[in-house]
Amino acid sequence: MVFETERIRFRKLEKDDMELLHRWQNDTTVHTNMSTSIDLYSMEDMEKFYERMKESRSYIIIEKNGGKEVGSITLVRENNQQQNAEFLLMIGEKDYWGEGYGKEALLLFLNFVFMELNLHKISLKVFSFNQKAKSMYERMGFKVEGQLREVFFRNGEWQDMFIMGMLQDEYRALYT
């Protein structure tokens, strides 16, 4: 499986990436879209994260032209018996937001999880205030499967979280 397109490639997450992830996770604009917590992360937190994730399918997204690390994508809660998993996608470099890198990385990743790992279903969580991300997922074929109402408090009001998913058959109908 080749993890690359014309513009990006994936590289396995390494311990040296923790400083980069630490910077992204502690950028409040990036962090706000990724976590219900308002706490920032210490390097010790990032090292614990690495210990939990080092054996997972976790990748750094690299822009091939300049070699810049722009984000990460990770398969979490992988259930091989039921052939499903959840994923986390983060474009940590804000200069790359709105440029199609998230979509491109996700298409590459979906091909991997459905065509190589043979997962039946992939899912994600997205916050109600992150309408840009939710719209991208919907355009790509993800369906809203549930809504957790007023699950956390942010920016002076209660926020919802959407659970979205895509089945392998839906992926095949759209992309193969």
C-alpha positions as CSV (number, residue, x, y, z in Angstrom):
1,M,0.0,0.0,0.0
2,V,1.5,3.3,-1.1
3,F,0.5,6.1,1.2
4,E,0.8,9.0,-1.2
5,T,-1.0,11.2,-3.7
6,E,0.3,13.9,-5.9
7,R,0.4,16.4,-3.1
8,I,0.7,14.4,0.1
9,R,2.2,11.3,1.7
10,F,1.8,9.6,5.0
11,R,4.6,8.8,7.4
12,K,4.2,6.6,10.5
13,L,3.9,8.6,13.7
14,E,7.2,8.7,15.6
15,K,8.3,9.8,19.0
16,D,10.0,12.8,17.6
17,D,6.6,14.0,16.3
18,M,5.4,14.7,19.9
19,E,6.8,18.3,19.8
20,L,4.9,18.9,16.6
21,L,1.7,17.4,18.0
22,H,2.3,19.4,21.2
23,R,2.4,22.6,19.2
24,W,-0.7,21.8,17.2
25,Q,-2.7,20.6,20.3
26,N,-1.8,23.8,22.2
27,D,-2.8,26.1,19.4
28,T,-6.2,27.1,20.8
29,T,-7.7,27.5,17.3
30,V,-6.7,23.9,16.3
31,H,-7.4,22.5,19.8
32,T,-10.9,24.0,19.9
33,N,-12.0,21.9,16.9
34,M,-10.4,18.7,18.3
35,S,-11.3,18.4,21.9
36,T,-14.1,18.9,24.4
37,S,-11.5,19.8,27.0
38,I,-10.2,23.4,27.4
39,D,-7.0,22.1,29.0
40,L,-3.8,22.4,27.1
41,Y,-1.3,19.5,26.9
42,S,2.1,19.2,28.5
43,M,5.0,17.4,26.9
44,E,4.5,14.6,29.5
45,D,0.9,14.3,28.2
46,M,2.1,14.0,24.7
47,E,4.7,11.3,25.7
48,K,1.9,9.3,27.3
49,F,-0.2,9.7,24.2
50,Y,2.7,8.4,22.1
51,E,3.0,5.3,24.3
52,R,-0.7,4.6,23.7
53,M,-0.6,5.3,20.0
54,K,2.8,3.9,18.9
55,E,1.4,0.6,17.8
56,S,-1.7,2.1,16.2
57,R,-2.3,3.1,12.6
58,S,-1.3,6.7,13.2
59,Y,0.3,8.8,10.5
60,I,1.7,12.3,9.9
61,I,0.4,14.0,6.8
62,I,3.3,15.5,4.8
63,E,2.9,18.0,1.9
64,K,5.3,16.5,-0.7
65,N,6.3,19.6,-2.5
66,G,8.0,21.3,0.5
67,G,8.2,18.3,2.9
68,K,6.1,20.2,5.6
69,E,4.2,18.2,8.2
70,V,0.6,19.6,7.9
71,G,-1.5,17.2,10.0
72,S,-2.2,13.7,11.3
73,I,-4.7,10.9,10.8
74,T,-5.2,8.1,13.2
75,L,-7.3,5.0,13.4
76,V,-8.7,4.6,16.9
77,R,-11.0,2.1,18.6
78,E,-10.3,-0.4,15.9
79,N,-12.5,-3.5,16.4
80,N,-11.2,-6.2,14.1
81,Q,-13.9,-8.7,15.2
82,Q,-16.7,-6.3,14.1
83,Q,-14.6,-4.8,11.3
84,N,-15.1,-1.1,12.3
85,A,-13.1,1.7,13.7
86,E,-13.2,5.4,14.4
87,F,-10.6,7.9,13.0
88,L,-9.2,11.3,14.0
89,L,-8.1,13.8,11.4
90,M,-6.3,17.0,12.2
91,I,-4.8,19.5,9.9
92,G,-2.6,21.3,12.4
93,E,-1.0,23.8,10.2
94,K,-3.7,26.5,9.8
95,D,-2.1,27.8,6.5
96,Y,-3.3,24.6,5.0
97,W,-6.9,24.8,6.1
98,G,-9.4,25.1,3.3
99,E,-6.9,23.9,0.7
100,G,-8.2,20.4,0.3
101,Y,-5.5,18.6,2.3
102,G,-7.9,17.2,4.8
103,K,-10.1,15.7,2.0
104,E,-7.1,14.4,0.1
105,A,-5.7,12.7,3.3
106,L,-9.1,11.3,4.2
107,L,-9.6,9.8,0.7
108,L,-6.2,8.1,0.9
109,F,-7.0,6.8,4.3
110,L,-10.5,5.6,3.4
111,N,-8.9,3.6,0.5
112,F,-6.6,2.0,3.0
113,V,-9.2,1.1,5.7
114,F,-11.8,-0.2,3.2
115,M,-9.7,-1.8,0.5
116,E,-6.7,-3.0,2.5
117,L,-7.9,-3.6,6.0
118,N,-11.4,-4.6,4.7
119,L,-13.2,-2.7,7.4
120,H,-17.0,-2.7,7.1
121,K,-17.5,0.8,8.7
122,I,-15.5,3.8,9.7
123,S,-16.8,6.6,11.9
124,L,-15.9,10.0,13.4
125,K,-17.1,12.6,15.8
126,V,-17.5,16.3,14.8
127,F,-18.6,19.3,16.8
128,S,-21.7,21.2,15.8
129,F,-19.8,24.5,15.6
130,N,-17.3,23.0,13.2
131,Q,-19.7,23.2,10.2
132,K,-16.9,23.4,7.7
133,A,-15.7,19.9,8.7
134,K,-19.2,18.5,9.0
135,S,-20.0,19.7,5.5
136,M,-16.8,18.2,4.1
137,Y,-17.6,14.8,5.6
138,E,-21.1,14.9,4.2
139,R,-19.9,15.9,0.7
140,M,-17.5,12.9,0.9
141,G,-20.4,10.5,1.7
142,F,-20.4,10.3,5.4
143,K,-23.9,10.1,7.0
144,V,-25.0,11.6,10.3
145,E,-25.8,8.6,12.5
146,G,-26.5,10.4,15.7
147,Q,-26.3,13.6,17.6
148,L,-25.2,14.0,21.2
149,R,-27.2,17.1,22.3
150,E,-25.5,19.7,24.5
151,V,-22.7,17.4,25.4
152,F,-20.1,20.1,26.3
153,F,-20.0,23.8,27.1
154,R,-17.9,26.1,24.8
155,N,-17.9,29.8,23.9
156,G,-20.7,30.5,26.4
157,E,-23.2,27.9,25.1
158,W,-23.9,24.2,25.1
159,Q,-22.5,22.4,22.0
160,D,-23.7,19.2,20.2
161,M,-21.5,16.5,18.8
162,F,-22.4,14.6,15.7
163,I,-21.5,10.9,15.1
164,M,-20.9,10.3,11.4
165,G,-20.1,7.1,9.6
166,M,-19.5,5.5,6.2
167,L,-19.9,1.8,5.2
168,Q,-17.6,0.0,2.9
169,D,-20.4,-0.4,0.3
170,E,-21.0,3.4,0.3
171,Y,-17.3,4.0,-0.2
172,R,-17.2,1.5,-3.1
173,A,-20.2,3.1,-4.8
174,L,-18.6,6.6,-4.6
175,Y,-14.9,6.0,-5.1
176,T,-14.2,2.7,-6.9
